[in-house]
C-alpha cells in the first residue's frame, strides 16, 4: 500500500485513477497468466493483484469514499487463496 496520504481534490482523483490503472493492469496480468503460468507464478500474480486492491481500497478509505462490497469480497478471497486470511 502506498504510504503517503491520498491527496484531496483533483490530485486525489488523479491518485485514485492511477491506483485504479494499477489494479486493472494487475487483473490483466493474472488473466493472461491463468492458462499458461505455473502455480507459483499464478500465486505471485494473485499477490500482485491483492497488493493493488489493498492500495486502492486504502486510498478510497483515506478519501472518505465507501469501499464497494465486491472489492472487499475480492480482497477477502485473494487473502484466503494466499493463506493470509
N, C-alpha and C positions, 0 to 999 in steps of 0.2 A: 504494500500500500504506500502511496506517496506520503511523505512525512509532513509536507507543508500544508497549511490550511488552504481550503478551497477559496479562491478569490470570489468576491461578490460582483454582481453586475455583468457587463459584457465579458470581462476577464473570466469570471466564474463560468459563464456559458461556454466560453472557448475551452476552459479546462475540462468541463464535463464532456464537451464534444470530442476533445482529444482522447479522454479516457474511454468514451463510447467507441471511438475508432479502434483503440487498442483492443477492446473487448470483441468487436466484430472480427478483427484480424485473428485473434486467438481462436475464435469459433471456426473461422475458415481453415486455419491450420489443423485443428482437430478433425474437422470434417474430411479434409484431404488425407489425413493420416489413418483414418479408421480402417480403410480397406487394405492398405499395404504396409503399415507400420508394425513393428514388433510390439509385444505387450509393454516392454519397458519404455519404448518411445511413446506409446499411447498414454502411459502414465505421466510422462513428462509433459505431453501436450495438455492433458487434463489439469495438471498442476498449474501450467501457464494460464489456462482459462480461469481456473479458480483465483489466481492472483489478480487477473484483470477484473473479474467480477467483484472481488473484495475491494479493489481500488475504486471502482465505480460506485459501489454501494457506500463506501466511506465518504466519497465526495458528495454523493446525494445527501447523506446524513448531515455533513458539515454545512451544506447549503440549506438545510432545513426542509428538504424535499422528502416525501414519503418513499419508502422502499417498496417497489412493486412486489406483490406476493410471488409471482413466478420467478423473479430474480432471487428472492430469499430461498425458495424451494430448490432452484438450480444450485445455489451455493451449498445448501444442506446436502444435496445429492452428491455433488463433487467431493465434499468433505468426507462423506460416508465411503465413497469409492476409493479415496486415497488413504483411508484409515485415520483421518484427522477428526472424525465425528465425535 
